[in-house]
Amino acid sequence: MKKLITLMSLAVVGLTFGQEEEPKFNVSGSVDAYYRANLTSANDEDGTGDYSAFANDSGFSLGMANVTLSYEGEKVGFVADMAYGPRADEWNGGVVNEAYVYWNVNEKVSLMMGRFNSWMGYERISAANNFHYSMSHMFTYSARNWNGLVGQFDLGNDFNFGVAVMNPTDVVTGNTSGDYSIAAGISKGDTGISFASSQERTYIDFKTAVNLGNINVKLNVHNADFGDEGFALGESFTSISAYPQIKSSDNLSWGLRLEYMMIKDSIVGDDLNVFTPTLTANYSVGDLTIIPELRLDSASEDIFTDNDNDAVGGKTAFMLAAVYSF
């Protein structure tokens, strides 16, 4: 049995330890849509896409609609998140985003079994859970889904620890390989570190955050090695990202995603570096968030195309998204 070891943060799953006074049934979800225009490349099949997940279609497009049902009992409960649309199809090819049951054994220990999204990095599949509408390269190419049994432990003094037995990475329905993974994770406050090894794949993830008045800065360092099988852009990558955000009014916030990605043995034959600054605004009107975004991709090799379909080293795109949460 090949093992996967993963440092998991309890904040990812979003469950709290302890008992609920009364059972609660909750319904929540979101709907998002967007418009995209490539500013330096064609807006047809030759110019769409920027090597990242979602929001790659020019013109107007649906993102995703999802409904999350959850039941919080005194000690047991469940979460079932159903998702529809191009965003969900590209993520997992089905309607189930996450679905798991849990048992709060006591105030310090919780057990969960089912299907979970990856806890690594700060970005999630639902646009309602992200500040930026487009996705980082780290999110696009790292581990996405896990299926298994998770134990989480409150160690006190704001320390949390998790351990899990799971299928290999992204195997969410059955397991025909005979391989399994073991996961573990530790966090303190806003800081956590993760390590994973699934068959030939290994992942290391570090997250932390700093608050400076009305300025918040999140940091994420992620390394993924895919072994001989590689991934779409090469053999392995290291992503370093900073997410500074500032709130300028009650309804308006501004944020940057500054991702620098280093790819080893890339599709161009050499090591490839990609820098992707993304400027995003979030304007809230009740439960609706309007998101204008300007994204610039700059690579050390000519992996993009311009308006004449000639190979170039950069690409710029504008997006306008609308996300409603309930």
KOLTOR-781821 format. One line per 2 residues: number of its first residue (from 1); their letters; for each residue z, y, x of C-alpha. Coordinates in Angstrom, 2 decimals, padded with zeros to 5 digits. Layout:
% residues N
NUM> A> Z:Y:X  ... .
END
This chain:
% residues 326
1> MK> 000.00:000.00:000.00  -001.10:003.29:001.49 .
3> KL> 001.36:006.11:001.00  001.10:009.70:-000.03 .
5> IT> 004.00:011.97:000.87  004.07:015.31:-000.86 .
7> LM> 006.66:018.09:-000.77  006.85:019.15:-004.39 .
9> SL> 008.40:022.30:-005.78  010.41:021.95:-008.94 .
11> AV> 009.08:025.29:-010.12  005.61:023.77:-010.52 .
13> VG> 006.39:021.43:-013.35  008.37:024.15:-015.13 .
15> LT> 011.16:021.95:-016.43  014.80:022.94:-016.32 .
17> FG> 017.73:020.66:-015.72  020.54:020.35:-018.18 .
19> QE> 020.66:019.68:-021.87  019.14:021.67:-024.72 .
21> EE> 021.45:022.61:-027.59  018.74:021.99:-030.22 .
23> PK> 015.40:020.16:-030.09  012.43:022.55:-029.89 .
25> FN> 008.75:022.02:-030.65  006.46:024.61:-029.10 .
27> VS> 002.75:025.42:-029.35  001.07:027.68:-026.79 .
29> GS> -002.31:028.11:-025.16  -005.12:030.46:-024.23 .
31> VD> -008.81:031.26:-024.66  -010.93:032.97:-021.99 .
33> AY> -014.53:034.15:-021.59  -016.34:036.13:-018.90 .
35> YR> -019.44:037.99:-017.76  -020.74:037.61:-014.19 .
37> AN> -023.39:039.48:-012.22  -024.39:038.61:-008.67 .
39> LT> -024.91:041.94:-006.89  -026.53:040.70:-003.68 .
41> SA> -028.22:037.49:-004.83  -030.39:036.28:-007.69 .
43> ND> -028.89:035.76:-011.13  -030.75:032.52:-011.82 .
45> ED> -030.30:028.93:-010.64  -031.09:029.99:-007.05 .
47> GT> -028.38:032.63:-006.89  -025.46:031.41:-008.98 .
49> GD> -022.37:029.83:-007.46  -020.24:030.88:-004.53 .
51> YS> -018.84:027.53:-003.36  -015.78:027.96:-005.58 .
53> AF> -014.66:026.38:-008.84  -015.41:028.01:-012.22 .
55> AN> -016.94:031.36:-013.19  -020.18:030.65:-011.31 .
57> DS> -022.64:031.16:-014.20  -024.46:034.49:-014.44 .
59> GF> -024.39:036.38:-017.73  -021.85:035.61:-020.45 .
61> SL> -019.99:032.30:-020.60  -017.00:030.62:-022.18 .
63> GM> -014.26:029.73:-019.73  -011.83:027.42:-021.50 .
65> AN> -009.71:027.02:-024.61  -006.47:025.08:-024.29 .
67> VT> -003.56:024.18:-026.54  -000.24:022.98:-025.12 .
69> LS> 002.18:021.03:-027.30  005.70:020.44:-026.03 .
71> YE> 008.92:019.01:-027.40  012.26:019.78:-025.75 .
73> GE> 014.96:017.39:-026.90  018.56:017.18:-025.79 .
75> KV> 017.59:014.92:-022.90  014.01:013.82:-023.46 .
77> GF> 010.71:015.46:-024.31  007.00:015.71:-023.58 .
79> VA> 004.24:018.14:-022.60  000.61:017.61:-023.71 .
81> DM> -002.00:020.17:-022.66  -005.47:019.73:-024.17 .
83> AY> -008.35:021.78:-022.75  -011.97:022.35:-023.81 .
85> GP> -014.92:024.19:-022.27  -016.84:024.40:-018.96 .
87> RA> -013.70:025.17:-016.97  -011.99:021.99:-018.23 .
89> DE> -015.14:019.87:-017.85  -015.53:020.84:-014.20 .
91> WN> -011.84:020.25:-013.55  -011.41:016.75:-014.93 .
93> GG> -014.33:015.90:-017.21  -012.11:015.32:-020.24 .
95> VV> -009.92:016.99:-022.82  -006.55:016.09:-021.30 .
97> NE> -005.40:018.64:-018.75  -001.78:017.48:-018.38 .
99> AY> 000.29:015.02:-020.40  003.68:013.64:-019.42 .
101> VY> 007.06:012.63:-020.81  010.41:013.44:-019.24 .
103> WN> 014.06:012.43:-019.27  016.82:014.78:-018.09 .
105> VN> 019.21:012.11:-016.80  021.91:014.72:-016.15 .
107> EK> 022.21:018.35:-015.08  020.92:017.51:-011.57 .
109> VS> 018.30:014.80:-012.11  015.08:014.70:-014.15 .
111> LM> 012.43:011.96:-014.36  008.80:012.42:-015.53 .
113> MG> 005.85:010.10:-015.99  002.23:010.92:-016.80 .
115> RF> -000.58:013.12:-015.58  000.08:016.33:-013.65 .
117> NS> -002.02:019.14:-012.18  -001.59:019.75:-008.48 .
119> WM> 001.46:021.85:-007.58  -000.05:023.11:-004.29 .
121> GY> -000.99:026.76:-003.89  -000.46:029.46:-006.51 .
123> ER> -003.57:029.01:-008.67  -003.86:026.88:-011.79 .
125> IS> -006.68:025.71:-014.05  -005.78:028.00:-016.97 .
127> AA> -006.95:031.59:-016.50  -003.81:032.72:-018.36 .
129> NN> -001.69:031.43:-015.46  -003.62:033.30:-012.75 .
131> FH> -003.89:036.97:-011.80  -007.40:036.60:-010.39 .
133> YS> -010.13:035.16:-012.59  -012.29:033.51:-009.93 .
135> MS> -010.74:030.74:-007.84  -009.94:030.47:-004.14 .
137> HM> -011.71:027.97:-001.90  -008.36:026.25:-001.37 .
139> FT> -008.01:025.60:-005.10  -011.63:024.45:-005.30 .
141> YS> -011.52:021.77:-002.61  -007.91:020.60:-002.37 .
143> AR> -006.13:017.97:-004.50  -006.43:018.59:-008.24 .
145> NW> -004.73:015.92:-010.35  -001.97:013.34:-009.95 .
147> NG> -000.91:010.46:-012.16  002.45:008.79:-011.65 .
149> LV> 006.25:008.85:-011.82  008.20:011.89:-010.57 .
151> GQ> 011.90:012.40:-009.87  013.32:015.91:-009.42 .
153> FD> 016.74:016.83:-008.06  018.76:020.03:-008.08 .
155> LG> 020.54:020.05:-004.69  022.49:023.25:-005.34 .
157> ND> 022.34:026.62:-003.55  018.83:027.13:-004.99 .
159> FN> 017.49:024.04:-003.17  015.29:021.66:-005.17 .
161> FG> 013.78:018.34:-004.11  011.21:016.03:-005.71 .
163> VA> 009.89:012.55:-005.00  007.12:010.59:-006.74 .
165> VM> 005.09:007.37:-006.81  001.50:008.03:-007.87 .
167> NP> -002.10:006.86:-007.87  -004.31:008.18:-005.05 .
169> TD> -005.48:011.79:-005.31  -007.46:012.62:-008.47 .
171> VV> -007.27:009.06:-009.83  -005.99:009.86:-013.32 .
173> TG> -007.14:006.87:-015.38  -006.06:003.46:-014.12 .
175> NT> -006.13:002.44:-010.47  -008.70:-000.05:-009.20 .
177> SG> -008.25:000.63:-005.46  -004.87:-001.07:-005.09 .
179> DY> -003.60:001.97:-003.17  -000.68:004.13:-004.26 .
181> SI> 000.96:007.29:-003.08  004.49:008.46:-002.52 .
183> AA> 005.22:012.17:-002.91  008.15:014.35:-001.96 .
185> GI> 008.83:018.07:-001.88  011.43:020.70:-001.15 .
187> SK> 011.84:024.35:-002.07  014.40:027.13:-001.94 .
189> GD> 013.80:030.07:-004.20  010.24:031.32:-003.75 .
191> TG> 009.65:029.28:-000.58  008.41:025.68:-000.52 .
193> IS> 006.58:023.30:001.78  004.44:020.27:000.96 .
195> FA> 002.90:017.35:002.80  000.58:014.76:001.30 .
197> SS> -001.32:011.70:002.50  -003.57:009.82:000.07 .
199> QE> -005.67:007.02:001.56  -007.57:008.90:004.32 .
201> RT> -006.64:012.32:002.95  -003.74:014.48:004.12 .
203> YI> -002.53:017.83:002.78  000.02:020.33:004.06 .
205> DF> 000.97:023.33:001.92  003.38:026.24:002.48 .
207> KT> 004.22:028.96:-000.06  006.48:031.98:-000.01 .
209> AV> 006.74:035.39:-001.70  008.16:038.83:-000.89 .
211> NL> 009.11:041.53:-003.42  009.07:045.18:-002.27 .
213> GN> 009.91:047.28:-005.31  006.87:047.27:-007.58 .
215> IN> 004.79:045.53:-004.88  004.75:041.73:-004.77 .
217> VK> 003.12:039.71:-001.98  002.58:035.95:-002.19 .
219> LN> 001.53:033.93:000.84  -000.05:030.48:000.99 .
221> VH> -001.11:028.37:003.98  -002.89:025.12:003.22 .
223> NA> -004.46:022.43:005.40  -006.54:019.56:003.99 .
225> DF> -008.04:016.72:006.06  -010.37:014.34:004.23 .
227> GD> -010.94:011.87:007.09  -014.33:010.19:007.49 .
229> EG> -015.29:010.78:003.83  -015.11:014.56:004.26 .
231> FA> -015.50:017.05:001.41  -018.34:019.19:000.08 .
233> LG> -018.25:021.72:002.95  -017.15:019.60:005.91 .
235> ES> -014.47:017.28:007.28  -011.31:019.39:006.93 .
237> FT> -010.18:022.95:006.28  -007.30:025.36:006.74 .
239> SI> -006.89:028.18:004.21  -004.65:031.22:004.76 .
241> SA> -004.23:033.47:001.73  -002.29:036.62:000.87 .
243> YP> -001.90:037.85:-002.72  -000.56:041.45:-002.77 .
245> QI> -000.10:042.95:-006.25  001.09:046.31:-007.52 .
247> KS> 001.90:047.46:-011.07  000.62:051.00:-011.61 .
249> SD> 001.65:051.31:-015.29  003.12:049.26:-018.11 .
251> NL> -000.34:047.92:-018.98  -002.22:047.96:-015.67 .
253> SW> -001.77:045.97:-012.45  -003.93:045.67:-009.33 .
255> GL> -004.18:042.77:-006.95  -006.02:041.45:-003.91 .
257> RL> -006.65:037.88:-002.85  -007.35:037.76:000.86 .
259> EY> -008.39:034.22:001.78  -009.54:033.16:005.24 .
261> MM> -010.84:029.60:005.35  -011.60:027.65:008.53 .
263> IK> -013.77:024.54:008.05  -014.09:021.87:010.74 .
265> DS> -017.35:019.91:011.21  -018.95:021.86:008.36 .
267> IV> -022.22:021.36:006.49  -023.97:023.63:009.03 .
269> GD> -022.96:021.32:011.87  -020.44:023.61:013.52 .
271> DL> -017.10:025.02:012.55  -017.46:027.49:009.68 .
273> NV> -015.23:030.44:008.78  -015.30:032.15:005.38 .
275> FT> -013.42:035.35:004.48  -013.18:036.17:000.77 .
277> PT> -011.48:039.41:-000.28  -011.24:039.68:-004.07 .
279> LT> -010.14:042.87:-005.84  -008.85:042.35:-009.38 .
281> AN> -007.29:044.49:-012.12  -005.31:043.22:-015.11 .
283> YS> -005.21:045.51:-018.16  -003.07:044.25:-021.06 .
285> VG> -003.65:045.02:-024.73  -000.97:043.04:-026.53 .
287> DL> -001.64:039.36:-025.83  -005.14:040.10:-024.50 .
289> TI> -005.73:040.69:-020.78  -008.96:042.34:-019.61 .
291> IP> -009.85:041.42:-016.01  -012.53:043.28:-014.02 .
293> EL> -013.03:041.67:-010.60  -015.11:042.30:-007.46 .
295> RL> -015.49:039.33:-005.11  -016.97:039.38:-001.60 .
297> DS> -017.70:036.21:000.37  -018.49:036.57:004.06 .
299> AS> -019.28:033.52:006.23  -019.81:032.99:009.96 .
301> ED> -023.07:031.14:009.14  -025.89:031.83:006.66 .
303> IF> -024.74:029.65:003.76  -025.53:032.10:000.92 .
305> TD> -028.83:033.55:-000.34  -030.00:037.07:-001.12 .
307> ND> -032.23:038.35:-003.94  -035.31:036.94:-002.18 .
309> ND> -033.62:033.54:-001.80  -033.38:034.01:001.98 .
311> AV> -030.32:032.61:003.77  -027.64:035.22:004.52 .
313> GG> -024.00:035.22:005.56  -022.50:037.01:002.58 .
315> KT> -022.42:037.38:-001.17  -020.97:039.90:-003.62 .
317> AF> -020.35:039.35:-007.33  -018.78:041.29:-010.20 .
319> ML> -016.95:039.66:-013.10  -015.44:040.95:-016.33 .
321> AA> -013.16:038.46:-018.08  -011.04:038.50:-021.23 .
323> VY> -008.07:036.15:-021.60  -006.03:035.78:-024.79 .
325> SF> -002.69:033.95:-024.62  -000.56:032.73:-027.50 .
END
